[in-house]
């Protein structure tokens, strides 16, 4: 009963994290300009200053489409539990990659496992496939 919704959650959460990370990677490799360096420097400050986080969010909204911003917001929500592990890292790639991998493990693999577990054992037991009792001496 819960199997199908859990599988959908696993697939959707994984897709959000993967698409968001892919878009991030495209942005980072496409632009190595002074503006992106300034944005990265601003992102480093956001962990310490809540008003700076809002400023970076507004800057990000200006450069991205509405759909992209929705994807990034959903990704932020999914990776938020893991962001604290690498918030002091100097590398923007590390701050994005580690939470993304952990979110994929928890939400993708974890919910897929729960979906399989919730299904229960509907397969016949191994060992011959016949439910008839075995009689000694017969083959």
N, C-alpha and C positions, 0 to 999 in steps of 0.2 A: 504494500500500500504506500509506503514512504519511498520505495525504491525510485520510482520515476521522478518525483520532485527533487530528491537528493541528487540524482544524476544530472538533472537540468541545472541545479545550483552549481554543481561541480564544473560543468561545461561552461556555463555563463561566466562564473567567476574566473576561471582559467582564461577564457577568451578575453575578458576585460584586462586582466593583468598582462597577457601576452601582447595584445594590441597596443596598450598604453606604453609598454616597454619598447616595443618596436618603433612607435612614433617618437618616443624620446630618443632612441638611438639614431633615427633618421635626422631628427633636429640637431643633435649634437655633432654628428659627422658632417652634416651639410654646412653648418656655420661655426666657424672658429674665430668669429670677429670680436671686436672689442665689446660690442653690445652683449654678446653671449657671455663673455668673461665677466662683465659687470653683473649680469643676471645671476651667474654662478656665485659671485661674491655676495650678492644680496641674499641668495638662498642659504649661504653659510650663516648669515646673521639671523635668519628667521627662527632658528632653534632657540635663540636667546631673547628675541624681541618680538612680542606678538603683533605689534603694529607693523613691523617690517614684513611679517608673514602676510598680512593683508595687502601690503603694497606689492609684494611679489605676485600674489594671486591676481590682483588687478592688472599687472603688467602681462601676466600669462594670458588673461582673458582677452586682452587687446590683440595679441599675436595669433591666437588660435580661434578656429571656428567654434560655433556653439556645440556642435557634435563632439569635437575634439575636447572641449572643456568638460562636457558631461562624462566622457571616457576617463579623463584625468581625475575628475572628482570622484568617480566610482573607484578608480585605482587607489586614490589617496585613502579612501575609506577602507579598502581591503588590505592595504599595506600598513596602515597606521599602527596596528599592534606590534609591528616589527621594526618600525622606523627608529625607535629609541636605541636599538642595538648598534646602529652605525651613525647616529646623529653627529658625532664629533669627528667623523672621518673627513679628511680634506678632499677626497675624491668624490665628485658628483656621481660617477659611475658606481662606486661602492655604495653610496647612499641610495641608489636606485636598484641595483642588482640584488643585493642581499635581501631586502624586504620583498622584492618580487619573487625570488626563488622560494622564500619561506611561505609566502602567500599561496604560491602554486602548490607547494607540498601540503599545506593545511587545507586550503579550500578545494583544490583540484583533486589531489590524491586522497585526502582525508574524507571528503564527501563522497567520492567514488567508492571508497572502502565501506563507508557507512551504508551506502546504497546497496552494495553487495551483501553486507551483513544483515541489513533489514529484510532482505528478501527471504532469508532463512534457507534451510536445506531442502530444496525441492528435487534434488537429483537422487536417483537410486543409489544405494550403497554399493561400493565396489566389491567384487568377489564373485563373479559368475553371472550376475544379472538375473538369476532365477530365484524366486522367493520360495520355491518348493523345498521341503526339507530333504537333506541328503541322507541316503540310506547306505550303511556300511556294506561294502562288497559290490556296489553298483558303480558303474562309471558313466 
